[in-house]
Amino acid sequence: MRNNRELLLVHTSMAPIRSKARIDVMLTPQHYTLKREMIPLKYRHQAQKIAPSLFDGLLEEAEGYAYFVYKEEDAWVFIAYHPETIRSLLQSKGIRLEQVGKIFFAQQAKSKLETPLKLDEKYALSVVESVVSMVPLQCLSQEEHFTTLPKQCSASLGVTLKGAGGEEGILSLPKALGFVAIFLSFATMFIVEGHAYQKEEATQAKRVDALVETMPVLQSKLQRESIFKKYKTIDTQERKKRDSIKQLSKLIFKGVVLTEVSLSPTKVKATFVCDNTKTLQRLLDALKENPSFKLLEKKVDSVQVERVL
Amino acid sequence: MSKYKYELIVLLSFMVMGGAWFYKHQQSLHFVSQKSELESSIYTLQEVIALKDIWGTKSISKQLDRVKGIVPKQKVKWSKKGKKLTASFHDLTPKELNKLLSKLFNVAVQIETLHIKRESSSYSMELKCKW
């Protein structure tokens, strides 16, 4: 996100401000202690670890200090600052912590301060032996031109005080990245799953198309269902007719003669003649086990059965 | 807003996840609704093709001629007009009747009427069918 906060140089002799706009603050060397060291370290976090030991014996109170480290050309710049003192300073200058984004140190604007910057009637900021320092105006030549502070700080690194507007939100970067990774993993899973559904549906539709291609007349759903109904009815009825004859043949055994069979589209009728009552009873028992046929007429030696199709 | 930039990124990724879930849910709903319809279409198509193969075959007429040849010519009256057949058989032995019926039932014709009657020791049969 682009930083469009205005940069304000805060020093002891400045007059309190009334603006409530959000600002970045640059502190003059009065408010921090600096050491510039040529230490063969590769990473900033390594330099950050050794920072407290570099200031041993240099700081008035050992406790409550925070350290800011960055690389400047070939050297590491170590800055010790006291957040509570800075907080008090800002409040004394009418600056509310909520309106402060980042806090920078004058050393970070070294390249811009090659030409001195006038702070008040007595002091100016200038670079002395690669270190931005407060220099009495008397030490500068009469014809010296003064520079002005840029409207925004070009440095990317800065510090944030607890409670300040530039402070981090609820989530730290690693936590946020963790959540993002989890959510995006789920998102990927959902997309893959959704795509699989889409693919499966397309496969089924292709199967339908392939079947329709074998019989183009079945293209229309209505026509398809009408043809299906027609053939299904024929199939069911014809199978029933054939099954009826098969069932009748099962009722013929020794002593039973099939004398008549009549098959119409709606029913099948058959007449059996038996040679004695025992055989007749056996036939009746067999009929009971075959519920598809019902007894229509029973005589002394014959029975007539019927099945509705 | 920059104070909550990480929260915003997390929220954005959560919304992406929500969107992906919605996409999956929609696809799943659509699939379920289409699945039964597609499966029913496939079933109907396969059934129609199979049934048409059985009941719409073009060789029925030839198959019926083969049935006619099972019994001696003098026992048969055969009248085939277009896709309809009227036939009557007489003096059939039980063996001939059985053979005739089993062959006839293997031909995919629609039997309109079938009348079998025992006359002393032989059988007569009248048949009307179409295809």
Interface residues (C-beta under 8 A of the other chain):
Chain A: M1 N3 G101 G165 G166 E167 E168 G169 I170 L171 S172 L173 K175 A176 F179 V180 F183 L184 F186 A187 T188 M189 F190 I191 E193 G194 H195 Y197 Q198 E200 E201 Q204 A205 R207 V208 L211 V212 T214 M215 L218 K221 R224 E225 I227 F228 Y231 K232 I234 D235 Q237 E238 K241 R242 I245 V257 L258 T259 E260 V261 S262 L263 S264 P265
Chain B: M1 S2 K3 Y4 K5 Y6 E7 I9 V10 S13 F14 V16 M17 G19 A20 W21 Y23 K24 H25 Q26 Q27 S28 H30 F31 Q34 K35 L38 E39 S41 I42 T44 L45 Q46 E47 V48 I49 L51 K52 I54 W55 G56 L101 F105 A108 Q110 I111 E112 T113 L114 H115 I116 K117 R118
